[in-house]
Amino acid sequence: MCDDNCIIWGLENISIDEIMSKRILEVGSLDVNGTLRYGIQRMKPLEYIGIDIEEGRGVDIICKAENLVEKFGEESFDFVLSTCMLEHVQDWKACISQIKRVCKKEGHILIIVPSMYPYHEYPHDYWRFSKTDMIRIFGDCEIIKLEHDYEINENGLPFSLVYLKCKKPKFFKEVNLDSYGVYKMREVIENVV
């Protein structure tokens, strides 16, 4: 899922050299309100696989984000992207770990997450991420670009996303996020026992 701002930012920050003849994985690929897929496919990847938890436009394989390594194997993709999906995964730490693990060393990861964003319950809405969170979460990668936008939506509410592009280093050692927390949406706080 992604809106026009996500599509524009993503395509401006992905080069043809990073895509052409490479294996691409999109995590959370159900096209609800837009996707980078069509722009990326014009760059002629070797393979483009979109995964999500349900069937629909843009979904090639049904797979939970927490099971990427089990499904595809370690270091199996040159470029892994996920746009406006992490807030919907209850175990965001496992999802991030899986994204890093299926990305090849010296491969790229592109993540877009909500920072200040209205609650949207489909399928669930658990988390919000700051620019500082992304620096910590991807501290084991080379951050190439990290931006945070801010707008007011049509209802007068603040609206912002964090955009990240990073490169998995040749000598990758995954950062431990066990004790790290991000902002929890109200639904999670009320339902955690």
C-alpha positions in Angstrom: 0.0 0.0 0.0 1.2 3.5 -0.7 -0.1 6.9 -1.7 1.2 9.3 -4.4 3.8 10.7 -2.0 5.2 7.2 -1.4 5.3 6.4 -5.1 7.0 9.6 -6.0 9.6 9.3 -3.2 10.2 5.7 -3.9 10.7 6.0 -7.6 13.0 9.1 -7.2 15.2 7.1 -4.8 15.5 3.8 -6.6 18.0 3.5 -9.5 17.7 1.3 -12.5 21.1 -0.3 -11.6 19.6 -1.4 -8.3 16.7 -3.1 -10.1 17.6 -4.3 -13.6 18.1 -8.1 -13.7 17.8 -8.3 -9.9 15.3 -10.1 -7.6 12.9 -7.8 -5.9 10.6 -8.5 -2.9 7.7 -6.3 -1.9 6.4 -7.0 1.7 2.8 -6.0 2.1 2.1 -5.8 -1.6 -1.8 -5.7 -1.6 -2.6 -2.7 -3.8 -5.2 -0.9 -1.7 -4.3 2.6 -2.6 -1.2 2.5 -4.8 2.1 0.7 -5.3 5.7 1.1 -6.5 5.4 -2.2 -8.4 4.6 -0.8 -11.9 7.4 1.8 -11.8 9.9 -0.8 -10.6 8.8 -3.3 -13.2 9.6 -0.8 -15.9 13.2 -1.1 -14.7 13.2 -4.7 -15.8 14.0 -6.7 -12.7 14.8 -10.4 -13.1 11.9 -11.2 -10.8 9.4 -9.1 -8.7 7.5 -11.0 -6.0 4.8 -9.3 -3.9 3.7 -11.0 -0.7 0.8 -10.2 1.6 -1.5 -12.0 4.1 -4.4 -12.1 1.7 -5.1 -12.5 -2.0 -5.6 -9.4 -4.2 -4.2 -7.1 -6.8 -0.4 -7.0 -6.5 -0.1 -10.2 -4.4 1.9 -13.1 -6.0 2.3 -15.2 -2.9 0.4 -15.4 0.4 3.0 -15.2 3.2 3.2 -13.5 6.6 6.0 -11.0 6.9 7.2 -12.9 9.9 7.9 -16.0 7.7 10.0 -14.6 4.8 13.2 -16.5 5.5 11.2 -19.8 5.9 9.5 -19.1 2.5 12.4 -17.7 0.5 15.7 -18.4 2.4 18.4 -16.2 3.7 19.8 -13.4 1.4 17.5 -14.3 -1.5 16.6 -10.8 -2.8 18.7 -7.9 -4.1 16.1 -5.3 -3.1 13.3 -5.5 -0.4 10.7 -2.9 -0.1 7.7 -2.3 2.2 5.5 0.8 2.0 3.0 1.7 4.7 2.8 -1.9 6.0 4.8 -2.1 9.2 2.1 -0.4 11.3 -0.2 -3.3 10.5 2.1 -6.1 11.7 1.7 -6.9 15.4 5.3 -8.2 15.7 7.2 -5.4 13.8 10.5 -6.6 15.2 10.2 -10.0 13.7 9.1 -8.5 10.4 12.1 -6.1 10.3 14.4 -9.0 11.1 13.0 -11.1 8.3 13.3 -8.2 5.8 17.0 -7.7 6.7 17.6 -11.5 6.6 16.1 -12.1 3.1 18.0 -9.1 1.7 21.4 -10.0 0.2 24.5 -8.4 1.6 25.1 -5.1 -0.2 21.4 -5.3 -1.2 18.9 -2.4 -0.6 15.9 -2.0 1.7 13.3 0.7 1.2 10.8 1.3 4.0 8.0 3.9 4.3 6.2 4.0 7.6 3.6 6.3 9.2 4.8 8.8 11.9 1.9 11.0 12.6 -1.0 9.4 10.9 -4.7 9.0 11.6 -5.8 5.7 13.0 -6.8 3.3 10.2 -7.9 -0.1 11.4 -7.7 -2.2 8.2 -6.4 -4.8 8.7 -5.1 -3.6 12.1 -3.2 -0.5 13.2 -0.6 -1.0 15.9 2.4 1.3 15.6 3.9 4.6 14.6 7.6 5.2 13.8 9.8 8.3 14.1 12.9 9.2 12.1 14.9 8.5 15.3 13.2 5.0 15.5 14.4 4.2 12.0 17.9 5.3 12.8 18.0 2.9 15.7 16.1 0.0 13.9 18.4 0.2 10.9 21.6 1.0 12.8 23.1 -2.2 11.4 22.7 -0.9 7.8 24.1 2.0 5.9 21.4 4.6 5.8 21.4 6.2 2.3 18.4 8.4 2.6 16.1 9.2 5.6 13.4 11.8 5.3 10.3 12.8 7.3 7.5 14.8 5.7 4.7 16.7 7.4 1.4 17.8 6.0 -2.1 18.6 7.2 -4.8 16.3 5.8 -8.2 17.3 4.5 -9.6 16.9 8.1 -7.1 19.3 9.5 -5.1 16.5 11.2 -1.3 16.2 11.1 -0.1 13.6 8.6 3.5 12.5 8.2 5.5 9.6 7.0 9.1 8.5 7.4 11.0 7.4 4.3 14.1 5.2 4.5 16.5 3.7 2.0 19.4 1.7 3.3 22.0 -0.8 2.2 22.8 -4.0 4.0 26.5 -4.1 4.6 28.9 -6.8 3.4 29.7 -7.6 7.1 26.2 -7.5 8.5 25.5 -8.1 12.2 21.9 -7.6 13.1 21.2 -5.1 15.8 19.3 -6.4 18.9 15.9 -4.7 19.1 14.5 -6.9 22.0 14.2 -4.0 24.4 13.4 -1.3 21.9 9.9 0.1 21.7 8.0 2.4 19.3 4.8 4.3 19.8 1.8 2.0 20.3 -1.6 2.9 19.0 -4.5 2.8 21.4 -5.9 -0.5 20.1 -2.7 -2.3 21.2 -2.6 -0.8 24.6 -6.2 -1.8 25.3 -5.8 -5.3 24.0 -2.5 -6.3 25.6 -2.9 -8.5 28.6 
